[in-house]
Amino acid sequence: MRRGALQAGEKVQFTDRRSNKITDQLVLGGVTQTSHGIILHDDVIGRLEGSVVVTVSAKREAQVNQIHSERDANKPWKGTRAIGGWEFAVMRPRLADYVLSMPRGAQIMYPKDIAQVIQLGDIRSGMNVLESGAGSGAMSINLLDAVGEKGRLTTIEMRPEFARVAEANATVYFGERPSWWDLRAGDFDSVAAGLPEHSFDRIMLDMLDPWNRLEQAYRVIAPGGVLVAYITTTTQLSRMAEALRDAGCWTEPDIQETLERDWKAQGLAVRPDHQMIGHTGFLMVSRAMAPGFPALRKRDRATKDTVTDIDSMTDEERAEQLEDLQLRDISDRKLRKVLRDLDAQVEAIGK
């Protein structure tokens, strides 16, 4: 963790009074462009976090679009107004801020999902963790931070160019390439086949078809180890859940999603924000059974069929299976009572 004065090469976050945030890397002689003038990096380097810097005035004509000046033809004020003198607080970005602002090649996991992976996956300092799918490195950076230098993270990324993006983002965040990170390019099954058996405490899968990787995942995970899969669609969710059950060596999967909504509090005006981060993905968590011990399963009700697709039945079979499929789960006695109540309410309308 970095402390003390801000140094060249570090990422910093500028925040104005309206809570607008800009994340940039400090460079000797560099500048950060804002809508209220420019911030000189030399004015920031050497200061402590929590300092306030003031933008300097840029040339007024620089505010007009130089390439498509016609777009500002009806905005004469853009070339005449004075800019500069706007205050920004300077802080080192939190990990969540860094992840959301870093360059990305692939879509990143949101901090709300990453936090749940760390917590539900029980990923702690000193653990040996296997990750599949580095993407832009958002999850990798958090896993590296969670296991620490006493632990080990092995990441398998199919696309070498994505591996480079993830490696660069992690290097910028930590100030150097993490020595406890083994980043490998290739497909999961081929790379995992060369890893020692039962050598990983935790496995994190972020890929399109995690159900096809369970055989190698079980081979390399330690008994009792936690498997976490990040899945975005309900069809993937169903296939992964059934694959875990069919394998017989994974505990019953726990499935959840997290929704995030900000709130505003100003005096007595306390209300939720109009926008929120809704569905981004599902998290599925399961644990590895010891070899030779099948997973315990809840017994299905004999009258409840959750496997047969009703669209594959004939009309006669569909009629016979309506009760078993529980498309109607109300007793005849209760149905008669509901109808009596509704008849009475309908009759009361005409009175």
MIKOLMAR-265914 format. One record per residue (C-alpha): x, z, y; residue in one letter. Coordinates in Angstrom, 1 decimal, padded with zeros to 4 digits. Layout:
<sites>
site c1: X; c3: Z; c2: Y; loza: A
...
</sites>
This chain:
<sites>
site c1: 000.0; c3: 000.0; c2: 000.0; loza: M
site c1: 001.4; c3: -001.0; c2: 003.4; loza: R
site c1: 001.5; c3: 001.5; c2: 006.2; loza: R
site c1: 003.1; c3: 001.8; c2: 009.6; loza: G
site c1: 003.6; c3: -001.0; c2: 012.2; loza: A
site c1: 002.2; c3: -004.4; c2: 011.5; loza: L
site c1: 004.8; c3: -006.9; c2: 010.4; loza: Q
site c1: 005.2; c3: -010.7; c2: 010.5; loza: A
site c1: 003.8; c3: -012.3; c2: 007.3; loza: G
site c1: 001.0; c3: -009.7; c2: 006.9; loza: E
site c1: -002.6; c3: -010.6; c2: 006.9; loza: K
site c1: -004.6; c3: -008.8; c2: 009.6; loza: V
site c1: -008.2; c3: -008.7; c2: 010.6; loza: Q
site c1: -009.4; c3: -009.0; c2: 014.2; loza: F
site c1: -012.8; c3: -007.5; c2: 014.9; loza: T
site c1: -014.6; c3: -007.8; c2: 018.3; loza: D
site c1: -017.4; c3: -005.5; c2: 019.7; loza: R
site c1: -020.0; c3: -007.7; c2: 018.1; loza: R
site c1: -018.4; c3: -007.1; c2: 014.6; loza: S
site c1: -017.3; c3: -010.7; c2: 014.4; loza: N
site c1: -014.2; c3: -010.8; c2: 012.2; loza: K
site c1: -011.3; c3: -013.2; c2: 012.0; loza: I
site c1: -008.6; c3: -012.8; c2: 009.3; loza: T
site c1: -005.2; c3: -014.4; c2: 009.9; loza: D
site c1: -001.6; c3: -014.1; c2: 008.9; loza: Q
site c1: 000.8; c3: -012.9; c2: 011.5; loza: L
site c1: 003.6; c3: -015.3; c2: 012.4; loza: V
site c1: 006.4; c3: -014.9; c2: 015.0; loza: L
site c1: 005.3; c3: -017.0; c2: 017.9; loza: G
site c1: 002.0; c3: -017.8; c2: 016.3; loza: G
site c1: -001.5; c3: -017.6; c2: 017.8; loza: V
site c1: -005.1; c3: -017.1; c2: 016.5; loza: T
site c1: -007.8; c3: -019.2; c2: 018.2; loza: Q
site c1: -011.0; c3: -017.4; c2: 019.0; loza: T
site c1: -014.1; c3: -018.5; c2: 020.9; loza: S
site c1: -012.9; c3: -016.1; c2: 023.7; loza: H
site c1: -009.4; c3: -017.3; c2: 024.1; loza: G
site c1: -006.3; c3: -016.9; c2: 021.9; loza: I
site c1: -004.5; c3: -013.9; c2: 020.4; loza: I
site c1: -000.8; c3: -014.0; c2: 020.6; loza: L
site c1: 000.7; c3: -012.7; c2: 017.4; loza: H
site c1: 003.8; c3: -011.4; c2: 019.2; loza: D
site c1: 001.4; c3: -009.0; c2: 021.0; loza: D
site c1: 000.3; c3: -007.7; c2: 017.6; loza: V
site c1: 003.5; c3: -007.5; c2: 015.6; loza: I
site c1: 005.0; c3: -004.0; c2: 015.8; loza: G
site c1: 001.7; c3: -002.3; c2: 016.7; loza: R
site c1: -000.2; c3: 000.2; c2: 014.6; loza: L
site c1: -003.5; c3: -000.5; c2: 012.9; loza: E
site c1: -006.4; c3: 000.4; c2: 015.1; loza: G
site c1: -004.8; c3: -001.0; c2: 018.2; loza: S
site c1: -006.8; c3: -003.2; c2: 020.6; loza: V
site c1: -005.5; c3: -006.6; c2: 021.7; loza: V
site c1: -006.9; c3: -008.8; c2: 024.5; loza: V
site c1: -007.1; c3: -012.5; c2: 024.3; loza: T
site c1: -005.3; c3: -014.6; c2: 026.9; loza: V
site c1: -006.9; c3: -017.4; c2: 028.8; loza: S
site c1: -006.7; c3: -020.8; c2: 027.3; loza: A
site c1: -006.9; c3: -024.0; c2: 029.3; loza: K
site c1: -010.5; c3: -024.6; c2: 030.3; loza: R
site c1: -010.4; c3: -028.2; c2: 029.4; loza: E
site c1: -009.3; c3: -027.3; c2: 025.9; loza: A
site c1: -012.8; c3: -026.0; c2: 025.3; loza: Q
site c1: -014.2; c3: -029.5; c2: 025.4; loza: V
site c1: -014.2; c3: -031.5; c2: 022.2; loza: N
site c1: -011.2; c3: -033.7; c2: 022.6; loza: Q
site c1: -012.1; c3: -036.1; c2: 019.8; loza: I
site c1: -015.8; c3: -036.5; c2: 020.5; loza: H
site c1: -016.1; c3: -035.6; c2: 024.2; loza: S
site c1: -019.6; c3: -037.2; c2: 024.2; loza: E
site c1: -020.9; c3: -034.2; c2: 022.2; loza: R
site c1: -020.2; c3: -032.0; c2: 025.2; loza: D
site c1: -021.5; c3: -034.3; c2: 027.8; loza: A
site c1: -024.6; c3: -032.2; c2: 028.4; loza: N
site c1: -022.5; c3: -028.9; c2: 028.4; loza: K
site c1: -020.6; c3: -029.0; c2: 031.7; loza: P
site c1: -020.2; c3: -025.3; c2: 031.6; loza: W
site c1: -017.8; c3: -025.7; c2: 028.7; loza: K
site c1: -015.1; c3: -027.2; c2: 030.9; loza: G
site c1: -015.6; c3: -024.7; c2: 033.8; loza: T
site c1: -016.2; c3: -021.2; c2: 032.4; loza: R
site c1: -013.3; c3: -018.8; c2: 032.2; loza: A
site c1: -012.3; c3: -017.5; c2: 028.8; loza: I
site c1: -010.0; c3: -014.7; c2: 027.8; loza: G
site c1: -009.9; c3: -011.0; c2: 028.3; loza: G
site c1: -011.9; c3: -010.4; c2: 025.1; loza: W
site c1: -011.0; c3: -007.3; c2: 023.1; loza: E
site c1: -010.3; c3: -007.3; c2: 019.4; loza: F
site c1: -009.4; c3: -004.3; c2: 017.2; loza: A
site c1: -006.6; c3: -005.0; c2: 014.7; loza: V
site c1: -006.7; c3: -003.7; c2: 011.2; loza: M
site c1: -005.2; c3: -004.6; c2: 007.8; loza: R
site c1: -008.0; c3: -006.2; c2: 005.9; loza: P
site c1: -009.6; c3: -004.2; c2: 003.0; loza: R
site c1: -009.3; c3: -005.9; c2: -000.4; loza: L
site c1: -013.0; c3: -007.0; c2: -000.1; loza: A
site c1: -012.3; c3: -008.6; c2: 003.3; loza: D
site c1: -009.2; c3: -010.3; c2: 002.0; loza: Y
site c1: -011.0; c3: -011.8; c2: -001.0; loza: V
site c1: -013.8; c3: -013.2; c2: 001.1; loza: L
site c1: -011.4; c3: -014.8; c2: 003.6; loza: S
site c1: -008.6; c3: -016.1; c2: 001.4; loza: M
site c1: -008.2; c3: -019.8; c2: 000.7; loza: P
site c1: -010.1; c3: -020.8; c2: -002.4; loza: R
site c1: -010.3; c3: -023.7; c2: -004.8; loza: G
site c1: -013.0; c3: -022.4; c2: -007.0; loza: A
site c1: -016.0; c3: -020.3; c2: -006.2; loza: Q
site c1: -015.0; c3: -016.6; c2: -006.1; loza: I
site c1: -016.8; c3: -013.6; c2: -007.5; loza: M
site c1: -018.4; c3: -011.4; c2: -004.8; loza: Y
site c1: -017.0; c3: -007.9; c2: -004.2; loza: P
site c1: -020.3; c3: -006.4; c2: -005.4; loza: K
site c1: -019.8; c3: -008.0; c2: -008.8; loza: D
site c1: -016.0; c3: -007.3; c2: -008.9; loza: I
site c1: -016.7; c3: -003.6; c2: -008.2; loza: A
site c1: -019.1; c3: -003.5; c2: -011.1; loza: Q
site c1: -016.6; c3: -005.2; c2: -013.5; loza: V
site c1: -014.0; c3: -002.5; c2: -012.6; loza: I
site c1: -016.5; c3: 000.3; c2: -013.1; loza: Q
site c1: -018.5; c3: -000.8; c2: -016.0; loza: L
site c1: -015.5; c3: -002.2; c2: -017.8; loza: G
site c1: -013.7; c3: 001.1; c2: -017.3; loza: D
site c1: -010.6; c3: -000.6; c2: -016.1; loza: I
site c1: -008.0; c3: 001.9; c2: -015.1; loza: R
site c1: -004.3; c3: 002.4; c2: -014.3; loza: S
site c1: -001.9; c3: 001.7; c2: -017.1; loza: G
site c1: -004.3; c3: -000.5; c2: -019.2; loza: M
site c1: -003.5; c3: -003.8; c2: -020.8; loza: N
site c1: -006.2; c3: -006.2; c2: -019.7; loza: V
site c1: -006.8; c3: -009.9; c2: -020.6; loza: L
site c1: -008.6; c3: -012.1; c2: -018.2; loza: E
site c1: -009.9; c3: -015.6; c2: -018.8; loza: S
site c1: -010.6; c3: -017.8; c2: -015.7; loza: G
site c1: -008.4; c3: -017.0; c2: -012.7; loza: A
site c1: -010.3; c3: -019.3; c2: -010.3; loza: G
site c1: -009.0; c3: -018.5; c2: -006.8; loza: S
site c1: -007.7; c3: -015.1; c2: -007.8; loza: G
site c1: -010.4; c3: -012.8; c2: -006.5; loza: A
site c1: -010.9; c3: -011.0; c2: -009.8; loza: M
site c1: -007.2; c3: -011.2; c2: -010.7; loza: S
site c1: -006.1; c3: -009.4; c2: -007.5; loza: I
site c1: -008.6; c3: -006.6; c2: -008.1; loza: N
site c1: -007.6; c3: -006.3; c2: -011.8; loza: L
site c1: -003.9; c3: -006.2; c2: -010.8; loza: L
site c1: -004.8; c3: -003.5; c2: -008.3; loza: D
site c1: -006.8; c3: -001.5; c2: -010.8; loza: A
site c1: -004.2; c3: -001.5; c2: -013.7; loza: V
site c1: -001.3; c3: -001.0; c2: -011.3; loza: G
site c1: 002.4; c3: -001.5; c2: -012.0; loza: E
site c1: 002.1; c3: 000.8; c2: -015.1; loza: K
site c1: -000.4; c3: -001.6; c2: -016.6; loza: G
site c1: -000.4; c3: -005.3; c2: -017.6; loza: R
site c1: -002.7; c3: -008.1; c2: -016.7; loza: L
site c1: -002.6; c3: -011.4; c2: -018.8; loza: T
site c1: -004.6; c3: -014.2; c2: -017.2; loza: T
site c1: -005.5; c3: -017.5; c2: -018.9; loza: I
site c1: -006.5; c3: -020.3; c2: -016.6; loza: E
site c1: -007.3; c3: -023.8; c2: -018.0; loza: M
site c1: -006.5; c3: -025.7; c2: -014.8; loza: R
site c1: -002.9; c3: -025.4; c2: -013.6; loza: P
site c1: -003.9; c3: -026.1; c2: -009.9; loza: E
site c1: -006.3; c3: -023.2; c2: -009.9; loza: F
site c1: -003.5; c3: -021.0; c2: -011.4; loza: A
site c1: -001.3; c3: -022.0; c2: -008.5; loza: R
site c1: -004.1; c3: -021.0; c2: -006.0; loza: V
site c1: -004.6; c3: -017.7; c2: -007.6; loza: A
site c1: -000.9; c3: -017.0; c2: -007.8; loza: E
site c1: -000.4; c3: -017.8; c2: -004.1; loza: A
site c1: -003.3; c3: -015.6; c2: -003.0; loza: N
site c1: -002.1; c3: -012.7; c2: -005.1; loza: A
site c1: 001.5; c3: -013.1; c2: -003.7; loza: T
site c1: 000.3; c3: -013.1; c2: -000.1; loza: V
site c1: -001.9; c3: -010.0; c2: -000.8; loza: Y
site c1: 000.8; c3: -007.9; c2: -002.5; loza: F
site c1: 003.7; c3: -009.3; c2: -000.4; loza: G
site c1: 005.4; c3: -010.6; c2: -003.5; loza: E
site c1: 004.4; c3: -011.9; c2: -006.9; loza: R
site c1: 003.2; c3: -009.0; c2: -009.0; loza: P
site c1: 005.7; c3: -008.4; c2: -011.8; loza: S
site c1: 003.0; c3: -006.9; c2: -014.1; loza: W
site c1: 001.0; c3: -010.2; c2: -014.1; loza: W
site c1: 001.4; c3: -012.7; c2: -016.9; loza: D
site c1: -000.4; c3: -015.8; c2: -015.7; loza: L
site c1: -000.7; c3: -018.6; c2: -018.3; loza: R
site c1: -002.2; c3: -022.1; c2: -018.0; loza: A
site c1: -004.1; c3: -023.5; c2: -021.0; loza: G
site c1: -007.3; c3: -023.1; c2: -022.9; loza: D
site c1: -008.3; c3: -019.6; c2: -024.0; loza: F
site c1: -008.3; c3: -020.1; c2: -027.8; loza: D
site c1: -004.8; c3: -021.7; c2: -027.8; loza: S
site c1: -003.2; c3: -019.2; c2: -025.6; loza: V
site c1: -004.9; c3: -016.2; c2: -027.1; loza: A
site c1: -003.9; c3: -017.3; c2: -030.6; loza: A
site c1: -000.3; c3: -016.5; c2: -029.6; loza: G
site c1: -001.1; c3: -013.0; c2: -028.4; loza: L
site c1: -000.6; c3: -009.9; c2: -030.6; loza: P
site c1: -003.6; c3: -008.5; c2: -032.5; loza: E
site c1: -005.6; c3: -005.6; c2: -031.0; loza: H
site c1: -003.2; c3: -005.4; c2: -028.1; loza: S
site c1: -005.6; c3: -005.4; c2: -025.2; loza: F
site c1: -007.7; c3: -002.5; c2: -023.9; loza: D
site c1: -010.1; c3: -004.6; c2: -021.9; loza: R
site c1: -011.2; c3: -008.3; c2: -021.7; loza: I
site c1: -012.8; c3: -010.0; c2: -018.8; loza: M
site c1: -014.4; c3: -013.4; c2: -019.4; loza: L
site c1: -015.4; c3: -015.7; c2: -016.5; loza: D
site c1: -016.1; c3: -019.1; c2: -018.0; loza: M
site c1: -018.9; c3: -021.5; c2: -018.9; loza: L
site c1: -019.0; c3: -020.8; c2: -022.6; loza: D
site c1: -017.8; c3: -017.3; c2: -023.3; loza: P
site c1: -019.8; c3: -017.2; c2: -026.6; loza: W
site c1: -017.3; c3: -019.7; c2: -028.0; loza: N
site c1: -014.4; c3: -017.3; c2: -027.3; loza: R
site c1: -015.6; c3: -014.2; c2: -029.2; loza: L
site c1: -013.5; c3: -014.8; c2: -032.3; loza: E
site c1: -010.2; c3: -014.7; c2: -030.5; loza: Q
site c1: -011.4; c3: -012.0; c2: -028.2; loza: A
site c1: -012.2; c3: -009.7; c2: -031.1; loza: Y
site c1: -008.8; c3: -010.5; c2: -032.7; loza: R
site c1: -006.8; c3: -009.4; c2: -029.6; loza: V
site c1: -008.9; c3: -006.5; c2: -028.4; loza: I
site c1: -008.3; c3: -002.9; c2: -029.6; loza: A
site c1: -011.2; c3: -001.2; c2: -031.5; loza: P
site c1: -013.4; c3: 000.4; c2: -028.9; loza: G
site c1: -012.2; c3: -001.9; c2: -026.2; loza: G
site c1: -014.6; c3: -003.1; c2: -023.6; loza: V
site c1: -015.6; c3: -006.8; c2: -023.1; loza: L
site c1: -017.1; c3: -007.8; c2: -019.8; loza: V
site c1: -018.5; c3: -011.3; c2: -019.3; loza: A
site c1: -019.6; c3: -012.7; c2: -015.9; loza: Y
site c1: -022.4; c3: -015.2; c2: -016.5; loza: I
site c1: -024.4; c3: -017.1; c2: -013.8; loza: T
site c1: -027.5; c3: -018.6; c2: -015.6; loza: T
site c1: -030.2; c3: -017.2; c2: -017.9; loza: T
site c1: -029.5; c3: -019.9; c2: -020.5; loza: T
site c1: -025.8; c3: -018.7; c2: -020.7; loza: Q
site c1: -027.0; c3: -015.1; c2: -020.8; loza: L
site c1: -029.2; c3: -015.7; c2: -023.8; loza: S
site c1: -026.6; c3: -017.6; c2: -025.8; loza: R
site c1: -023.9; c3: -015.0; c2: -025.1; loza: M
site c1: -026.2; c3: -012.1; c2: -026.1; loza: A
site c1: -027.2; c3: -013.7; c2: -029.3; loza: E
site c1: -023.6; c3: -014.7; c2: -030.1; loza: A
site c1: -022.5; c3: -011.1; c2: -029.7; loza: L
site c1: -025.3; c3: -009.9; c2: -032.0; loza: R
site c1: -024.6; c3: -012.6; c2: -034.6; loza: D
site c1: -020.9; c3: -011.7; c2: -034.7; loza: A
site c1: -021.8; c3: -008.3; c2: -036.0; loza: G
site c1: -018.6; c3: -006.7; c2: -034.6; loza: C
site c1: -019.8; c3: -006.0; c2: -031.0; loza: W
site c1: -022.1; c3: -003.3; c2: -029.8; loza: T
site c1: -025.5; c3: -004.2; c2: -028.4; loza: E
site c1: -024.8; c3: -005.9; c2: -025.0; loza: P
site c1: -025.7; c3: -004.1; c2: -021.8; loza: D
site c1: -026.9; c3: -006.6; c2: -019.1; loza: I
site c1: -027.4; c3: -006.2; c2: -015.4; loza: Q
site c1: -027.2; c3: -007.9; c2: -012.0; loza: E
site c1: -026.5; c3: -006.4; c2: -008.6; loza: T
site c1: -028.3; c3: -007.2; c2: -005.3; loza: L
site c1: -026.7; c3: -006.4; c2: -002.0; loza: E
site c1: -028.5; c3: -005.8; c2: 001.4; loza: R
site c1: -027.0; c3: -004.6; c2: 004.6; loza: D
site c1: -028.8; c3: -002.2; c2: 007.0; loza: W
site c1: -028.7; c3: -001.9; c2: 010.8; loza: K
site c1: -028.9; c3: 001.5; c2: 012.4; loza: A
site c1: -029.0; c3: 001.7; c2: 016.2; loza: Q
site c1: -030.7; c3: 004.8; c2: 017.6; loza: G
site c1: -034.2; c3: 004.8; c2: 016.2; loza: L
site c1: -034.1; c3: 001.2; c2: 015.2; loza: A
site c1: -033.1; c3: 001.5; c2: 011.6; loza: V
site c1: -034.0; c3: -001.4; c2: 009.4; loza: R
site c1: -032.7; c3: -003.7; c2: 006.7; loza: P
site c1: -030.9; c3: -006.8; c2: 007.7; loza: D
site c1: -032.9; c3: -010.1; c2: 007.5; loza: H
site c1: -030.4; c3: -011.6; c2: 005.1; loza: Q
site c1: -029.0; c3: -010.3; c2: 001.8; loza: M
site c1: -026.8; c3: -011.4; c2: -001.1; loza: I
site c1: -029.2; c3: -011.9; c2: -003.9; loza: G
site c1: -028.4; c3: -013.3; c2: -007.4; loza: H
site c1: -024.8; c3: -014.3; c2: -007.9; loza: T
site c1: -024.4; c3: -013.6; c2: -011.6; loza: G
site c1: -025.1; c3: -011.4; c2: -014.6; loza: F
site c1: -022.6; c3: -008.9; c2: -016.1; loza: L
site c1: -022.7; c3: -008.4; c2: -019.8; loza: M
site c1: -020.8; c3: -005.5; c2: -021.3; loza: V
site c1: -020.1; c3: -004.8; c2: -025.0; loza: S
site c1: -017.5; c3: -002.9; c2: -027.0; loza: R
site c1: -015.6; c3: -003.8; c2: -030.1; loza: A
site c1: -016.3; c3: -002.1; c2: -033.4; loza: M
site c1: -013.5; c3: -001.1; c2: -035.7; loza: A
site c1: -012.7; c3: -003.6; c2: -038.5; loza: P
site c1: -015.1; c3: -003.1; c2: -041.5; loza: G
site c1: -017.8; c3: -001.4; c2: -039.5; loza: F
site c1: -020.8; c3: -003.5; c2: -038.5; loza: P
site c1: -022.5; c3: -002.8; c2: -035.2; loza: A
site c1: -025.6; c3: -000.7; c2: -035.2; loza: L
site c1: -028.7; c3: -002.6; c2: -034.2; loza: R
site c1: -032.2; c3: -001.6; c2: -033.2; loza: K
site c1: -034.7; c3: -002.6; c2: -035.7; loza: R
site c1: -037.1; c3: -005.3; c2: -034.6; loza: D
site c1: -040.8; c3: -004.7; c2: -035.0; loza: R
site c1: -042.1; c3: -006.8; c2: -037.9; loza: A
site c1: -045.0; c3: -008.1; c2: -035.8; loza: T
site c1: -042.8; c3: -009.1; c2: -032.9; loza: K
site c1: -041.2; c3: -012.6; c2: -033.2; loza: D
site c1: -038.6; c3: -013.2; c2: -030.4; loza: T
site c1: -036.9; c3: -016.1; c2: -032.1; loza: V
site c1: -039.5; c3: -018.8; c2: -032.9; loza: T
site c1: -040.1; c3: -021.3; c2: -030.1; loza: D
site c1: -043.8; c3: -021.8; c2: -029.7; loza: I
site c1: -043.3; c3: -025.4; c2: -028.6; loza: D
site c1: -041.9; c3: -026.3; c2: -032.0; loza: S
site c1: -045.1; c3: -025.1; c2: -033.8; loza: M
site c1: -048.1; c3: -027.2; c2: -034.8; loza: T
site c1: -051.4; c3: -026.4; c2: -033.2; loza: D
site c1: -052.5; c3: -024.5; c2: -036.3; loza: E
site c1: -049.3; c3: -022.5; c2: -036.4; loza: E
site c1: -049.5; c3: -021.7; c2: -032.7; loza: R
site c1: -053.0; c3: -020.4; c2: -033.1; loza: A
site c1: -052.0; c3: -018.2; c2: -036.0; loza: E
site c1: -048.9; c3: -016.8; c2: -034.2; loza: Q
site c1: -050.5; c3: -015.9; c2: -030.8; loza: L
site c1: -050.9; c3: -012.3; c2: -031.9; loza: E
site c1: -047.3; c3: -012.1; c2: -033.3; loza: D
site c1: -045.8; c3: -013.6; c2: -030.2; loza: L
site c1: -047.6; c3: -011.0; c2: -028.1; loza: Q
site c1: -049.0; c3: -013.4; c2: -025.6; loza: L
site c1: -052.0; c3: -011.2; c2: -025.6; loza: R
site c1: -051.2; c3: -007.5; c2: -025.9; loza: D
site c1: -054.6; c3: -006.0; c2: -024.9; loza: I
site c1: -056.9; c3: -004.4; c2: -027.5; loza: S
site c1: -060.5; c3: -005.7; c2: -027.9; loza: D
site c1: -061.8; c3: -002.3; c2: -026.9; loza: R
site c1: -059.8; c3: -002.3; c2: -023.6; loza: K
site c1: -060.7; c3: -005.9; c2: -023.0; loza: L
site c1: -064.5; c3: -005.0; c2: -023.2; loza: R
site c1: -064.0; c3: -002.2; c2: -020.7; loza: K
site c1: -062.1; c3: -004.5; c2: -018.3; loza: V
site c1: -064.9; c3: -007.0; c2: -018.5; loza: L
site c1: -067.6; c3: -004.4; c2: -017.9; loza: R
site c1: -065.8; c3: -003.1; c2: -014.8; loza: D
site c1: -065.3; c3: -006.6; c2: -013.5; loza: L
site c1: -069.0; c3: -007.6; c2: -014.1; loza: D
site c1: -070.0; c3: -004.5; c2: -012.2; loza: A
site c1: -067.7; c3: -005.4; c2: -009.3; loza: Q
site c1: -068.9; c3: -009.0; c2: -009.2; loza: V
site c1: -072.6; c3: -007.8; c2: -009.2; loza: E
site c1: -071.8; c3: -005.5; c2: -006.4; loza: A
site c1: -070.7; c3: -008.4; c2: -004.2; loza: I
site c1: -074.2; c3: -009.8; c2: -004.0; loza: G
site c1: -075.9; c3: -006.6; c2: -003.0; loza: K
</sites>
